[in-house]
Amino acid sequence: MRWLIYLVVILAGMLLFSQVVVLIGLDDMPGDITYKASETWTIHIPVLYSLGAVALAGLIFWAVKR
């Protein structure tokens, strides 16, 4: 059950951070997902930036907890 909570936190962090990356305008990295449904509607998910941010946040929380 604990792994499910961790998975939800990681996915939520990735989704929130993806919006920050889009607003900042960082360059695309390999592994990013871009889905273009029409000329005006595009979804961009920066996977590597999001995973890196979640890992960094996890390390910070782990260090504070110790």
N, CA, C and O of each residue as an XYZ file, in Angstrom:
264
protein
N       0.817     -1.192      0.000
C       0.000      0.000      0.000
C       0.863      1.259      0.000
O       0.493      2.271     -0.597
N       2.002      1.196      0.664
C       2.882      2.356      0.744
C       3.427      2.747     -0.632
O       3.596      3.930     -0.926
N       3.702      1.739     -1.475
C       4.243      2.017     -2.802
C       3.233      2.775     -3.655
O       3.613      3.573     -4.513
N       1.935      2.522     -3.415
C       0.907      3.232     -4.158
C       0.895      4.722     -3.798
O       0.698      5.574     -4.664
N       1.105      5.022     -2.532
C       1.173      6.424     -2.097
C       2.383      7.106     -2.722
O       2.285      8.239     -3.194
N       3.515      6.424     -2.726
C       4.709      6.991     -3.351
C       4.488      7.228     -4.848
O       4.900      8.257     -5.383
N       3.847      6.290     -5.509
C       3.592      6.427     -6.939
C       2.693      7.627     -7.223
O       2.936      8.375     -8.170
N       1.667      7.811     -6.417
C       0.758      8.949     -6.599
C       1.496     10.268     -6.364
O       1.294     11.231     -7.104
N       2.348     10.316     -5.344
C       3.110     11.544     -5.064
C       4.066     11.849     -6.209
O       4.204     13.006     -6.606
N       4.720     10.841     -6.738
C       5.653     11.043     -7.849
C       4.907     11.536     -9.086
O       5.352     12.478     -9.740
N       3.789     10.916     -9.408
C       3.023     11.348    -10.580
C       2.466     12.757    -10.416
O       2.471     13.541    -11.365
N       1.988     13.081     -9.225
C       1.478     14.432     -8.982
C       2.599     15.461     -9.090
O       2.406     16.538     -9.655
N       3.764     15.131     -8.551
C       4.914     16.029     -8.663
C       5.336     16.237    -10.105
O       5.672     17.350    -10.510
N       5.317     15.157    -10.877
C       5.676     15.275    -12.282
C       4.696     16.177    -13.034
O       5.109     17.002    -13.850
N       3.409     16.020    -12.761
C       2.413     16.835    -13.454
C       2.510     18.303    -13.064
O       2.393     19.179    -13.920
N       2.721     18.578    -11.793
C       2.859     19.973    -11.364
C       4.127     20.608    -11.915
O       4.107     21.748    -12.377
N       5.227     19.868    -11.865
C       6.490     20.408    -12.344
C       6.475     20.593    -13.857
O       7.151     21.480    -14.378
N       5.711     19.763    -14.568
C       5.658     19.916    -16.022
C       5.090     21.276    -16.410
O       5.506     21.858    -17.411
N       4.152     21.780    -15.634
C       3.599     23.102    -15.922
C       4.625     24.196    -15.665
O       4.654     25.192    -16.387
N       5.461     24.030    -14.659
C       6.522     24.999    -14.369
C       7.534     25.026    -15.503
O       7.977     26.097    -15.918
N       7.903     23.849    -16.007
C       8.872     23.779    -17.103
C       8.311     24.450    -18.350
O       9.041     25.141    -19.062
N       7.037     24.257    -18.619
C       6.419     24.897    -19.785
C       6.434     26.413    -19.627
O       6.728     27.129    -20.584
N       6.121     26.910    -18.436
C       6.117     28.359    -18.209
C       7.516     28.958    -18.302
O       7.682     30.062    -18.819
N       8.522     28.243    -17.808
C       9.897     28.739    -17.862
C      10.417     28.710    -19.297
O      11.169     29.595    -19.706
N      10.018     27.699    -20.055
C      10.430     27.608    -21.450
C      11.750     26.884    -21.639
O      12.530     27.254    -22.517
N      12.020     25.862    -20.840
C      13.245     25.080    -20.996
C      13.188     24.267    -22.288
O      12.107     23.942    -22.779
N      14.360     23.944    -22.831
C      14.428     23.186    -24.074
C      13.932     21.760    -23.857
O      13.971     21.232    -22.746
N      13.464     21.149    -24.946
C      13.021     19.757    -24.881
C      14.216     18.837    -24.685
O      15.315     19.112    -25.167
N      13.982     17.739    -23.970
C      15.012     16.725    -23.770
C      14.526     15.418    -24.380
O      13.325     15.237    -24.580
N      15.455     14.496    -24.680
C      15.003     13.196    -25.183
C      14.141     12.507    -24.125
O      14.467     12.535    -22.938
N      13.073     11.909    -24.548
C      12.160     11.255    -23.633
C      10.941     12.083    -23.297
O      10.008     11.577    -22.674
N      10.925     13.349    -23.695
C       9.746     14.181    -23.465
C       8.609     13.704    -24.373
O       8.837     13.227    -25.484
N       7.403     13.843    -23.877
C       6.233     13.400    -24.624
C       5.483     14.638    -25.118
O       5.126     15.511    -24.327
N       5.249     14.708    -26.422
C       4.491     15.798    -27.006
C       3.371     15.206    -27.856
O       3.613     14.391    -28.745
N       2.156     15.626    -27.570
C       0.985     15.152    -28.308
C       0.284     16.369    -28.895
O      -0.166     17.252    -28.164
N       0.198     16.406    -30.211
C      -0.444     17.536    -30.884
C      -1.762     17.055    -31.485
O      -1.784     16.331    -32.480
N      -2.862     17.476    -30.852
C      -4.184     17.031    -31.288
C      -4.719     17.897    -32.424
O      -5.440     17.404    -33.291
N      -4.377     19.156    -32.425
C      -4.810     20.052    -33.502
C      -3.780     21.165    -33.632
O      -2.727     21.121    -32.994
N      -4.078     22.145    -34.445
C      -3.151     23.260    -34.645
C      -3.000     24.117    -33.399
O      -1.948     24.721    -33.191
N      -4.031     24.178    -32.570
C      -4.002     25.066    -31.401
C      -3.926     24.322    -30.070
O      -3.785     24.965    -29.030
N      -4.014     23.000    -30.065
C      -4.074     22.240    -28.825
C      -2.935     21.238    -28.773
O      -2.901     20.293    -29.560
N      -1.986     21.443    -27.833
C      -0.813     20.589    -27.700
C      -0.583     20.267    -26.232
O      -0.725     21.133    -25.368
N      -0.226     19.017    -25.954
C       0.143     18.597    -24.605
C       1.619     18.239    -24.630
O       2.051     17.435    -25.456
N       2.394     18.831    -23.731
C       3.834     18.561    -23.624
C       4.138     18.130    -22.195
O       3.855     18.862    -21.247
N       4.723     16.923    -22.040
C       5.072     16.401    -20.719
C       6.583     16.206    -20.673
O       7.098     15.277    -21.296
N       7.310     17.065    -19.945
C       8.772     16.930    -19.840
C       9.138     15.864    -18.804
O       9.271     16.165    -17.618
N       9.298     14.634    -19.254
C       9.481     13.487    -18.365
C      10.794     13.583    -17.585
O      10.786     13.406    -16.367
N      11.899     13.853    -18.239
C      13.192     13.851    -17.557
C      13.329     14.985    -16.545
O      13.859     14.783    -15.452
N      12.858     16.170    -16.903
C      12.891     17.275    -15.940
C      12.034     16.947    -14.717
O      12.430     17.219    -13.583
N      10.869     16.367    -14.953
C       9.967     16.051    -13.854
C      10.538     14.969    -12.941
O      10.468     15.089    -11.718
N      11.100     13.921    -13.524
C      11.707     12.868    -12.707
C      12.883     13.399    -11.904
O      13.073     13.025    -10.746
N      13.668     14.266    -12.516
C      14.791     14.861    -11.793
C      14.339     15.726    -10.628
O      14.942     15.692     -9.555
N      13.286     16.496    -10.834
C      12.775     17.352     -9.765
C      12.193     16.523     -8.626
O      12.386     16.860     -7.457
N      11.490     15.453     -8.949
C      10.925     14.595     -7.906
C      12.039     13.893     -7.135
O      11.961     13.766     -5.913
N      13.072     13.436     -7.837
C      14.194     12.797     -7.154
C      14.914     13.781     -6.236
O      15.292     13.429     -5.119
N      15.101     15.000     -6.700
C      15.742     16.021     -5.870
C      14.889     16.344     -4.646
O      15.416     16.479     -3.542
N      13.592     16.467     -4.831
C      12.698     16.730     -3.696
C      12.727     15.565     -2.709
O      12.701     15.774     -1.496
N      12.780     14.345     -3.227
C      12.877     13.174     -2.353
C      14.149     13.175     -1.535
O      14.123     12.836     -0.352
N      15.267     13.552     -2.148
C      16.533     13.632     -1.414
C      16.501     14.719     -0.333
O      17.040     14.542      0.759
N      15.873     15.821     -0.652
C      15.760     16.903      0.323
C      14.906     16.478      1.502
O      15.274     16.704      2.655
N      13.750     15.855      1.212
C      12.887     15.381      2.300
C      13.580     14.310      3.134
O      13.440     14.291      4.357
N      14.326     13.421      2.487
C      15.053     12.383      3.198
C      16.117     12.993      4.118
O      16.278     12.555      5.257
N      16.842     14.002      3.623
C      17.875     14.646      4.426
C      17.277     15.391      5.617
O      17.843     15.377      6.710
N      16.140     16.038      5.405
C      15.489     16.761      6.506
C      14.953     15.799      7.543
O      15.008     16.074      8.741
N      14.431     14.666      7.087
C      13.866     13.664      7.996
C      14.949     13.045      8.874
O      14.688     12.723     10.033
N      16.148     12.875      8.347
C      17.250     12.291      9.110
C      17.639     13.283     10.148
O      18.554     13.031     10.931
